Amino acid sequence: MRRTVREPIQVYLTPEEREELDRTAHALGVSRSEVLRRGIGAVGSSHAASSVLGDVAAEGYVTPARAPAGIVPPRSRTVPFDQLMTSLDDDRRDR
């Protein structure tokens, strides 16, 4: 299958998001575009298109717009990015 550019997309990132994107691309040895494509694929394959917002809100990653001000959904525990990358590096070395 031949890959072609079908539509350029412009995304505004914070400096922190850009740094995270660059670190991830470097760690995986792929382009920033490929990191974004893989992220889209991961989200698309793990959630049904109709329930993405509900799942993300239920997991505590976002506050749903319908929630009254001041009420924050409980957050799931997350791993700091650098700890995740260290774990992935360890896993790669073990292969």
Secondary structure in CASP SS format (residue, H / E / C, confidence):
PFRMAT SS
TARGET T0000
AUTHOR 0000-0000-0000
METHOD secondary structure of the structure
MODEL  1
M C 1.00
R C 1.00
R C 1.00
T C 1.00
V C 1.00
R C 1.00
E C 1.00
P C 1.00
I C 1.00
Q C 1.00
V C 1.00
Y C 1.00
L C 1.00
T C 1.00
P H 1.00
E H 1.00
E H 1.00
R H 1.00
E H 1.00
E H 1.00
L H 1.00
D H 1.00
R H 1.00
T H 1.00
A H 1.00
H H 1.00
A H 1.00
L H 1.00
G C 1.00
V C 1.00
S C 1.00
R H 1.00
S H 1.00
E H 1.00
V H 1.00
L H 1.00
R H 1.00
R H 1.00
G H 1.00
I H 1.00
G H 1.00
A H 1.00
V H 1.00
G H 1.00
S H 1.00
S H 1.00
H C 1.00
A C 1.00
A H 1.00
S H 1.00
S H 1.00
V H 1.00
L H 1.00
G H 1.00
D H 1.00
V H 1.00
A H 1.00
A H 1.00
E C 1.00
G C 1.00
Y C 1.00
V C 1.00
T C 1.00
P C 1.00
A C 1.00
R C 1.00
A C 1.00
P C 1.00
A C 1.00
G C 1.00
I C 1.00
V C 1.00
P C 1.00
P C 1.00
R C 1.00
S C 1.00
R C 1.00
T C 1.00
V C 1.00
P C 1.00
F H 1.00
D H 1.00
Q H 1.00
L H 1.00
M H 1.00
T H 1.00
S H 1.00
L H 1.00
D H 1.00
D H 1.00
D H 1.00
R H 1.00
R H 1.00
D C 1.00
R C 1.00
END
